[in-house]
Amino acid sequence: MLGTILHGPGDVRCEEVPEPKILLPTDAIIRLSASCICGSDLWPYRGLNDTSQPMAMGHEYCGIVEAVGQDVKTVRPGQFVVGSFCISDNTCPHCRFGFQSSCEKREFMTGAQAPLARVPLADGTLVATAELPSDDLIPSLLATSDVLGTGWYAADAARVQPGSTVVVVGDGAVGLMGVLAAKQKGAARIIAMSRHKTRQDLALEFGATDIVSERGDAGIARIKAMTNSVGADAVLECVGTKESMTQAIKCARPGAMIGYVGVPHGVELDGQELFFSQTGMLGGPAPVRRFLPHLIELVLQRKINPGKVFDLTLPLADVAEGYRAMDERRAIKTLLRVQ
């Protein structure tokens, strides 16, 4: 079958790869209904993560179960399933505490930019729907696997409350999902920090009430001016750079929480400054499995449409163009047709 392999910075190829097989009795094999490119895939693509050897790409997935190992009990062939990008048993102490992304048996999903994928720890990772969903819901269900779950975690970690003022730093797919999550959680004012018209428009559609295009000190000053020098009740940091983290901390009011889900690159914090800011911080890889049942239900009931974040659709054979388009910010998020 064809699959996506990253050979080095800027060198991603669609090429022949072996079909996955059941390796452990807790595995499942799924036939993907669609796949996609994640913003975090751009870090190794840009050479900011180690690419010393070829990497099978793709960690967002949904589709039909083809086969299961002998110990799998909760899903069966023929069912439609969605899984988290973090593989978990969903039974260890960290999983039971709601942090499946720190599971004692944690693995990170790979190889999902392909027609078939192996999912370890299937019982703890996959969530099955009661029936096969309609085709038009596939993009939104795919989004729950990572990008929506991550944006939702940012809002959850920031303790977004009904009636609150929320700032979202970052206008990529995760930031836009953070806007959607804050809206669903009842925030009264959602300020999206974005300099790109198409992303601003989608942020407004997802529930943003204000757009701030300034960055750095100017962006911080604008937020303070908009909040009568108070700052935001909750801040979602969805980028992972030093500038975005600094901006998030300085936009937050004393007592606010910052939910940070952007994978950090070059982030260093000043302990004294953080101490006197009196803000809380919670983040890391999102425990998507905690939220999946609720998010899937919201999609199936058509209460949310996160699939709108996919603004470019390509066949798997053209995956290299999908990476280029996202790297050059010509696309927010690329959906890959794998059938």
Buried (B, 14 or more C-beta within 10 A) or exposed (E): EBBBBBEBEBBBBBEEBEEBEBEEEBBBBBBBBBBBBBBBBBBBBBEEBEBEEBBBBBBBBBBBBBBBBEEBEBBEEEBBBBBBBBBBBBBBEBBEEEBBBBBEBBEEBBBBBBBBBBBBBBBBBBBBBEEEBEEEBBBBBBBBBBBBBBBBBBBBBBBBBEEBBBBBBBBBBBBBBBBBBBBBBEBEBBBBBBEBEBBBEBBBEBBBBBBBBBBEEEBBBBBBEBBEEBBBBBBBBBBBBBBBBBBBBBBBBEEBBBBBBBBBEEBEEEEEEEEEBEBBBBBBBBBBBBBBEEBBEBBBEEEBBBBBBBBBBBBBEBBBBBBBBBBEEEBBBBBBBBE
